Amino acid sequence: MSSTPHSILRSTVFGRVIWACAGFVIIALVLLWSISGALVWHMDAQQRASILDSIAYAQEVYYGRGSEALIDEEIVEDGEPLWDDDLIYEVLEHEAQLVVLRDVDYEPVAGFPGLFADVGWQVTYLDHPEIDEPVRAHLALLRGGETITIGEFLPEGRAATLEFAMAMSFALVLIVLPLSLFTGYLLSRSVFNRIEGISQTAAAVAAGQINSRAPESDRYDEFDRLAGGINRMLDRLEALNANIEAVSVGVAHDLRTPLTNIGGRLELISRNRNDPEAVEAHLTAAEDYLAQILRIFDALLRLGEVEAGQREAAFEDVDLSQMTRDMAEAYAPIFEDANKSFQANIDDGAMIAGDRELLEQLLANLLENAVEHTRDAAQVTLSLQVDGKSIVVTVADDGPGISPANRGRIFERFYRADASRSTKGNGLGLSLVKAIADLHGATISLDAEVQGAVFKLVFPRRD
């Protein structure tokens, strides 16, 4: 599937971007209005406190010295107890308080007649032909039914704060949110394309294209690490698939001959049923072929067991020096009978954690390989050297060695260097050697710099 805009808009990545952008705008709006509301509340609280102080002082003067004193001291402006419209401009300019004293009939006695309010707090407007600024006013009842109302124009900062909050709200919703969504779309498309490349690789592999690989860039970001991990997994799967094919071909090839021979022997038994000696000979030969088949399966089972790491739980301390010395003593007569020279050079103190039985199998396979595949009078050397934190075990001979064309495949299952596959063996010995080495954290290699076949094993030394 191609990375079309429609698929990006429906993707989980873009969905998360939408939620993130919406969440950002909502949080920003909440913070904006919380701060603005706190500022407006603070300004309103200061204004209410100022008006209440003026109301309290006016009541103190009124009840202490009467309404005349209140008018003379607190309300008269420019010598006039009743203010006219022109005085309001001065009050507005100087941000002074508005006051009106009314009698029992609610008729203005002093102050600005255009200020009206009910009992308590109220935001109102003046009865004035030109001024339409809102006023916060408080009406207090006095003795005998008279009332005094004191008010202040709402602070300019209050309106500016609310206007700023409103403008920022529109900006967040109409500018920041769409811009965030557009930016998120571009980022989502980049992420989506990276993910889509991996998805297409997975689909191709599922369709049978096992050689497909996920695209990687040189940034080595999290997508490259994911793609690299998938590619390494696919490399491993491809190698395992090739190994399975090789094993299948190898098993079929190696079983065909003994099975054919067993079938031939059964046919001969049928023909020679009246000749007990011939029947006995055919049965013996058939048993040998059957034993050869069982050895193949036994080697495969052991190889699978080792590669699965099932023997690792049985690891114990192994004196590799003493074990190697014992193996050398056991194989010295075999090399002598095969007319080959054998020498062992073994250092002391090589202790490792491992499975002694498997390690003996490893050395036995290498030594038997040297017995079977070297010329007469060949010189074979088994050595063990303790070098710092490593233990190096070498099995070497001075024969013609292994050709460069075959060196890269000698550890594959069922692989044998001779094209006719006529030599003794089933091609599993070196595969088992490598599997045992891997299980013990060792590396095995074939030294290409010297004459002959030189197998080198490097074990980590136990601290």
C-alpha positions as CSV (number, residue, x, y, z in Angstrom):
1,M,0.0,0.0,0.0
2,S,1.4,3.4,-0.9
3,S,1.6,6.3,1.5
4,T,-1.3,8.4,0.2
5,P,-2.7,11.4,2.1
6,H,-5.8,9.5,2.9
7,S,-3.9,6.8,4.6
8,I,-1.9,9.3,6.6
9,L,-5.0,11.1,7.8
10,R,-6.4,7.7,9.0
11,S,-3.2,6.6,10.6
12,T,-2.7,6.2,14.3
13,V,0.3,8.6,14.2
14,F,-1.7,11.5,12.8
15,G,-4.6,10.7,15.2
16,R,-2.2,11.1,18.1
17,V,-0.9,14.3,16.5
18,I,-4.5,15.6,16.4
19,W,-5.1,14.8,20.1
20,A,-1.7,16.3,21.0
21,C,-2.5,19.6,19.2
22,A,-6.0,19.7,20.6
23,G,-4.6,19.0,24.1
24,F,-2.0,21.7,23.7
25,V,-4.6,24.3,22.6
26,I,-7.0,23.3,25.5
27,I,-4.2,23.5,28.1
28,A,-3.1,26.9,26.7
29,L,-6.7,28.2,26.8
30,V,-7.1,27.0,30.4
31,L,-3.9,28.7,31.4
32,L,-4.6,31.9,29.5
33,W,-8.1,32.3,31.0
34,S,-6.9,31.2,34.5
35,I,-4.2,33.9,34.5
36,S,-6.5,36.5,32.9
37,G,-9.3,35.6,35.4
38,A,-6.9,35.9,38.3
39,L,-5.8,39.4,37.1
40,V,-9.4,40.6,36.6
41,W,-10.4,39.2,40.0
42,H,-7.5,41.0,41.6
43,M,-8.4,44.3,40.0
44,D,-12.1,43.8,40.9
45,A,-11.2,43.0,44.5
46,Q,-9.1,46.1,44.8
47,Q,-11.9,48.3,43.4
48,R,-14.5,46.8,45.6
49,A,-12.2,47.3,48.7
50,S,-11.7,51.0,47.6
51,I,-15.5,51.6,47.2
52,L,-16.3,49.8,50.5
53,D,-13.7,52.0,52.3
54,S,-15.4,55.1,50.9
55,I,-18.9,53.8,51.9
56,A,-17.7,53.1,55.4
57,Y,-16.2,56.6,55.7
58,A,-19.3,58.2,54.3
59,Q,-21.5,56.3,56.8
60,E,-19.1,57.4,59.6
61,V,-19.4,61.0,58.6
62,Y,-23.2,60.8,58.0
63,Y,-24.0,59.1,61.4
64,G,-21.5,61.3,63.3
65,R,-22.1,64.7,61.9
66,G,-25.2,64.4,59.6
67,S,-25.9,64.6,55.9
68,E,-24.9,68.3,55.6
69,A,-21.3,67.5,56.8
70,L,-21.2,64.5,54.4
71,I,-22.3,66.7,51.5
72,D,-19.9,69.5,52.3
73,E,-16.8,67.4,52.9
74,E,-17.2,64.5,50.5
75,I,-19.7,65.3,47.7
76,V,-19.5,68.9,46.8
77,E,-17.5,69.5,43.5
78,D,-16.5,73.0,42.4
79,G,-18.9,74.4,45.0
80,E,-21.9,72.5,43.5
81,P,-23.6,69.8,45.5
82,L,-25.2,68.4,42.4
83,W,-22.8,67.6,39.6
84,D,-23.5,68.5,36.1
85,D,-22.4,66.5,33.0
86,D,-19.2,68.4,32.5
87,L,-17.9,67.4,35.9
88,I,-18.1,63.8,35.0
89,Y,-15.4,64.2,32.4
90,E,-13.0,65.4,35.1
91,V,-14.0,62.5,37.3
92,L,-13.4,60.1,34.4
93,E,-10.0,61.8,33.6
94,H,-8.7,61.6,37.1
95,E,-10.2,58.2,37.8
96,A,-12.0,59.6,40.8
97,Q,-15.1,58.0,42.5
98,L,-18.7,58.8,41.6
99,V,-21.0,59.6,44.4
100,V,-24.8,60.4,44.7
101,L,-26.8,60.9,47.9
102,R,-30.6,60.4,47.5
103,D,-33.4,61.2,49.8
104,V,-36.3,59.0,50.9
105,D,-38.0,59.6,47.6
106,Y,-34.9,58.6,45.7
107,E,-34.4,62.1,44.5
108,P,-30.7,63.2,44.2
109,V,-29.6,65.6,47.0
110,A,-25.9,65.8,46.1
111,G,-23.5,64.2,43.7
112,F,-24.1,63.1,40.1
113,P,-27.8,62.5,39.4
114,G,-27.1,60.1,36.5
115,L,-25.6,57.4,38.8
116,F,-28.3,54.7,39.5
117,A,-27.9,51.4,41.4
118,D,-29.8,48.9,43.4
119,V,-28.9,47.8,46.9
120,G,-25.6,46.0,47.0
121,W,-23.1,45.6,44.1
122,Q,-23.9,46.3,40.5
123,V,-22.2,47.1,37.3
124,T,-24.2,49.8,35.5
125,Y,-24.0,52.7,33.1
126,L,-24.3,56.4,33.7
127,D,-27.3,58.4,32.5
128,H,-25.0,60.5,30.3
129,P,-25.4,61.3,26.6
130,E,-21.7,60.6,25.7
131,I,-20.1,58.4,28.3
132,D,-20.8,54.7,28.0
133,E,-18.1,53.4,30.2
134,P,-19.3,50.7,32.7
135,V,-19.3,51.6,36.4
136,R,-19.1,49.4,39.4
137,A,-21.4,50.8,42.0
138,H,-22.5,50.0,45.6
139,L,-25.7,51.4,47.2
140,A,-25.9,51.6,50.9
141,L,-29.0,52.5,53.0
142,L,-28.8,55.3,55.5
143,R,-31.0,56.6,58.3
144,G,-34.5,57.6,57.4
145,G,-34.5,55.9,54.0
146,E,-31.8,58.0,52.5
147,T,-29.2,56.2,50.3
148,I,-25.7,56.8,49.2
149,T,-24.2,55.2,46.0
150,I,-20.5,55.2,45.3
151,G,-19.0,53.9,42.1
152,E,-15.9,53.8,40.0
153,F,-15.4,53.3,36.3
154,L,-14.1,49.8,35.7
155,P,-10.3,49.7,35.4
156,E,-8.9,50.1,31.9
157,G,-6.6,47.2,32.6
158,R,-9.6,44.9,33.2
159,A,-11.0,45.5,29.7
160,A,-7.5,45.2,28.2
161,T,-6.8,41.9,30.0
162,L,-10.1,40.4,28.8
163,E,-9.5,41.7,25.2
164,F,-6.0,40.2,25.2
165,A,-7.4,36.9,26.5
166,M,-10.1,36.9,23.8
167,A,-7.6,37.8,21.1
168,M,-5.2,35.1,22.2
169,S,-8.1,32.6,22.3
170,F,-9.0,33.3,18.7
171,A,-5.3,33.2,17.7
172,L,-4.9,29.7,19.4
173,V,-8.0,28.3,17.8
174,L,-7.8,30.0,14.3
175,I,-4.0,30.2,13.8
176,V,-2.0,28.0,16.3
177,L,-4.3,24.9,16.0
178,P,-4.4,24.8,12.2
179,L,-0.6,25.5,12.0
180,S,0.0,22.8,14.6
181,L,-2.1,20.3,12.6
182,F,-0.4,21.2,9.4
183,T,3.1,20.8,11.0
184,G,1.9,17.6,12.6
185,Y,0.7,16.3,9.3
186,L,4.1,16.9,7.8
187,L,5.8,15.2,10.7
188,S,3.3,12.3,10.5
189,R,3.9,11.9,6.8
190,S,7.7,11.5,7.5
191,V,7.1,9.0,10.3
192,F,4.4,7.3,8.3
193,N,6.7,6.8,5.3
194,R,9.4,5.3,7.6
195,I,6.8,2.9,9.1
196,E,5.3,2.2,5.7
197,G,8.7,1.1,4.4
198,I,9.0,-1.4,7.2
199,S,5.4,-2.6,6.7
200,Q,6.0,-3.1,3.0
201,T,9.1,-5.1,3.8
202,A,7.1,-7.3,6.2
203,A,4.4,-7.7,3.5
204,A,7.0,-8.7,0.9
205,V,8.6,-11.2,3.2
206,A,5.1,-12.6,4.0
207,A,4.6,-13.0,0.2
208,G,7.7,-15.1,-0.1
209,Q,10.3,-12.4,-1.0
210,I,12.7,-13.5,1.8
211,N,15.5,-11.3,0.5
212,S,13.5,-8.0,1.0
213,R,15.0,-5.7,3.6
214,A,13.7,-2.6,5.5
215,P,15.1,0.7,4.3
216,E,17.7,2.3,6.6
217,S,19.1,5.8,6.7
218,D,22.4,7.2,8.0
219,R,20.8,9.0,10.9
220,Y,20.7,5.8,13.0
221,D,17.5,7.0,14.8
222,E,14.9,4.7,16.5
223,F,13.4,3.8,13.1
224,D,16.9,2.8,11.8
225,R,17.5,0.7,14.9
226,L,14.1,-1.0,14.4
227,A,14.8,-1.5,10.7
228,G,18.3,-2.8,11.5
229,G,16.9,-5.2,14.0
230,I,14.3,-6.5,11.5
231,N,17.0,-6.8,8.8
232,R,19.3,-8.8,11.1
233,M,16.3,-11.0,11.9
234,L,15.6,-11.5,8.3
235,D,19.2,-12.3,7.6
236,R,19.1,-14.9,10.3
237,L,15.8,-16.3,8.9
238,E,17.2,-16.4,5.4
239,A,20.3,-18.2,6.7
240,L,18.2,-20.6,8.6
241,N,16.0,-21.2,5.6
242,A,19.0,-21.9,3.4
243,N,20.3,-24.1,6.2
244,I,17.1,-26.0,6.3
245,E,17.2,-26.5,2.5
246,A,20.8,-27.6,2.7
247,V,20.0,-30.0,5.5
248,S,17.0,-31.4,3.6
249,V,19.2,-31.9,0.5
250,G,22.0,-33.3,2.6
251,V,19.7,-35.7,4.6
252,A,18.1,-36.9,1.4
253,H,21.5,-37.4,-0.3
254,D,23.1,-39.1,2.7
255,L,20.1,-41.4,3.4
256,R,19.6,-42.3,-0.2
257,T,22.7,-44.5,-0.5
258,P,22.2,-46.6,2.7
259,L,18.4,-46.9,2.1
260,T,19.1,-48.0,-1.4
261,N,21.6,-50.5,-0.1
262,I,19.2,-51.8,2.5
263,G,16.6,-52.2,-0.2
264,G,19.1,-54.1,-2.3
265,R,20.0,-56.4,0.6
266,L,16.4,-57.2,1.3
267,E,15.9,-58.1,-2.3
268,L,19.0,-60.3,-2.1
269,I,17.7,-61.9,1.0
270,S,14.5,-62.7,-0.8
271,R,16.5,-64.3,-3.6
272,N,18.9,-66.2,-1.4
273,R,16.4,-67.3,1.3
274,N,17.5,-70.9,1.0
275,D,21.1,-70.0,1.6
276,P,21.5,-69.2,5.4
277,E,25.1,-68.0,5.0
278,A,24.1,-65.5,2.3
279,V,21.1,-64.3,4.2
280,E,23.3,-63.8,7.3
281,A,25.8,-61.7,5.3
282,H,23.0,-59.6,3.8
283,L,21.5,-59.0,7.2
284,T,24.9,-57.9,8.6
285,A,25.4,-55.5,5.7
286,A,21.8,-54.1,6.1
287,E,22.5,-53.6,9.8
288,D,25.6,-51.6,9.0
289,Y,23.7,-49.4,6.6
290,L,20.9,-49.0,9.3
291,A,23.6,-48.0,11.9
292,Q,24.9,-45.4,9.4
293,I,21.4,-43.9,9.2
294,L,21.0,-43.9,12.9
295,R,24.4,-42.1,13.3
296,I,23.1,-39.4,11.0
297,F,20.0,-38.9,13.0
298,D,21.9,-39.1,16.3
299,A,24.3,-36.4,15.0
300,L,21.3,-34.2,13.9
301,L,19.6,-34.5,17.2
302,R,22.7,-33.7,19.2
303,L,23.4,-30.7,16.9
304,G,19.9,-29.4,17.4
305,E,20.2,-29.9,21.2
306,V,23.4,-28.0,21.3
307,E,22.2,-25.1,19.1
308,A,19.1,-24.8,21.3
309,G,21.3,-24.3,24.3
310,Q,19.6,-27.1,26.2
311,R,22.9,-28.3,27.7
312,E,23.9,-24.9,29.1
313,A,22.1,-25.6,32.3
314,A,24.4,-28.5,33.0
315,F,27.6,-26.3,32.9
316,E,30.2,-26.9,35.5
317,D,33.9,-26.1,36.1
318,V,36.0,-27.9,33.6
319,D,39.8,-28.3,33.7
320,L,40.3,-27.9,29.9
321,S,44.0,-28.5,30.3
322,Q,43.5,-31.9,31.9
323,M,40.7,-32.9,29.5
324,T,42.8,-32.0,26.5
325,R,45.7,-34.0,27.9
326,D,43.4,-37.0,28.4
327,M,42.1,-36.7,24.8
328,A,45.7,-36.5,23.5
329,E,46.6,-39.7,25.3
330,A,43.5,-41.5,24.0
331,Y,44.2,-40.5,20.4
332,A,47.9,-41.0,20.3
333,P,47.6,-44.7,19.5
334,I,45.0,-44.0,16.8
335,F,47.3,-41.7,15.0
336,E,50.2,-44.2,15.4
337,D,48.0,-46.9,13.8
338,A,47.1,-44.6,11.0
339,N,50.8,-43.9,10.3
340,K,50.6,-40.3,11.3
341,S,52.8,-38.3,13.6
342,F,51.0,-36.8,16.6
343,Q,52.3,-34.2,19.1
344,A,50.6,-32.4,22.0
345,N,51.7,-29.1,23.7
346,I,49.3,-28.3,26.6
347,D,49.6,-25.5,29.2
348,D,48.2,-25.9,32.7
349,G,45.6,-23.8,34.4
350,A,42.9,-23.6,31.7
351,M,39.7,-23.5,33.7
352,I,36.3,-22.8,32.0
353,A,32.6,-23.3,32.7
354,G,31.1,-25.8,30.3
355,D,29.8,-29.3,29.5
356,R,32.7,-31.8,29.7
357,E,31.0,-34.3,27.5
358,L,30.3,-31.8,24.7
359,L,33.9,-30.4,24.9
360,E,35.2,-33.9,24.5
361,Q,33.0,-34.4,21.5
362,L,34.3,-31.1,20.0
363,L,38.0,-32.3,20.3
364,A,37.1,-35.8,19.2
365,N,35.5,-34.5,16.0
366,L,38.6,-32.3,15.2
367,L,41.0,-35.1,15.9
368,E,39.1,-37.7,13.9
369,N,38.9,-35.2,11.1
370,A,42.7,-35.0,11.2
371,V,42.9,-38.9,11.2
372,E,40.6,-39.3,8.3
373,H,41.6,-36.5,6.0
374,T,45.3,-36.2,6.2
375,R,47.9,-38.0,4.1
376,D,50.1,-40.8,5.4
377,A,53.0,-39.7,7.6
378,A,51.3,-36.3,8.2
379,Q,52.3,-34.3,11.2
380,V,49.3,-33.4,13.5
381,T,49.6,-31.1,16.5
382,L,47.2,-30.5,19.3
383,S,48.1,-27.5,21.4
384,L,46.5,-25.5,24.3
385,Q,47.9,-22.1,25.3
386,V,46.7,-19.8,28.1
387,D,47.0,-16.3,26.8
388,G,45.9,-13.6,29.2
389,K,42.1,-13.8,29.4
390,S,41.8,-16.3,26.5
391,I,42.5,-20.0,26.1
392,V,43.6,-21.0,22.5
393,V,43.2,-24.6,21.4
394,T,44.7,-25.5,18.1
395,V,44.4,-28.7,16.0
396,A,46.8,-28.5,13.0
397,D,48.2,-30.7,10.3
398,D,50.8,-30.1,7.6
399,G,48.7,-31.5,4.8
400,P,47.4,-29.7,1.7
401,G,44.7,-28.0,3.7
402,I,41.3,-26.9,2.5
403,S,40.9,-24.9,-0.7
404,P,39.8,-21.3,-0.5
405,A,36.6,-22.1,-2.4
406,N,35.5,-24.5,0.4
407,R,36.8,-22.6,3.5
408,G,33.6,-20.5,3.9
409,R,31.3,-23.5,4.0
410,I,33.1,-26.1,6.0
411,F,31.0,-25.5,9.1
412,E,27.7,-25.9,7.2
413,R,25.6,-29.0,7.8
414,F,26.2,-31.9,5.4
415,Y,28.8,-29.9,3.5
416,R,31.9,-31.9,2.4
417,A,34.7,-30.5,0.3
418,D,34.8,-33.5,-2.1
419,A,32.3,-33.2,-4.8
420,S,31.7,-36.9,-5.0
421,R,30.8,-37.1,-1.3
422,S,32.5,-40.5,-1.4
423,T,34.7,-40.0,1.7
424,K,33.7,-41.4,5.0
425,G,31.4,-39.2,7.1
426,N,28.2,-37.3,6.9
427,G,29.3,-33.7,6.9
428,L,28.0,-33.0,10.4
429,G,31.2,-33.2,12.4
430,L,32.4,-29.6,11.9
431,S,28.9,-28.2,12.2
432,L,28.7,-29.8,15.7
433,V,32.1,-28.4,16.5
434,K,31.0,-24.9,15.7
435,A,27.7,-25.3,17.6
436,I,29.5,-26.6,20.8
437,A,32.0,-23.7,20.5
438,D,29.2,-21.2,20.2
439,L,27.4,-22.7,23.2
440,H,30.6,-22.1,25.3
441,G,31.1,-18.6,24.0
442,A,34.2,-19.6,22.0
443,T,35.1,-18.8,18.4
444,I,36.4,-21.2,15.9
445,S,38.3,-20.3,12.7
446,L,40.4,-21.9,10.0
447,D,43.8,-20.3,9.7
448,A,44.3,-19.4,6.1
449,E,47.8,-18.0,6.6
450,V,49.6,-21.3,7.1
451,Q,50.0,-24.5,5.2
452,G,47.7,-27.3,6.1
453,A,44.4,-27.3,8.0
454,V,44.8,-25.3,11.2
455,F,41.6,-25.1,13.3
456,K,41.8,-22.5,16.1
457,L,39.5,-22.4,19.1
458,V,39.5,-19.3,21.4
459,F,37.7,-19.8,24.8
460,P,37.1,-17.0,27.3
461,R,39.1,-17.8,30.4
462,R,37.2,-18.0,33.7
463,D,38.2,-15.3,36.2
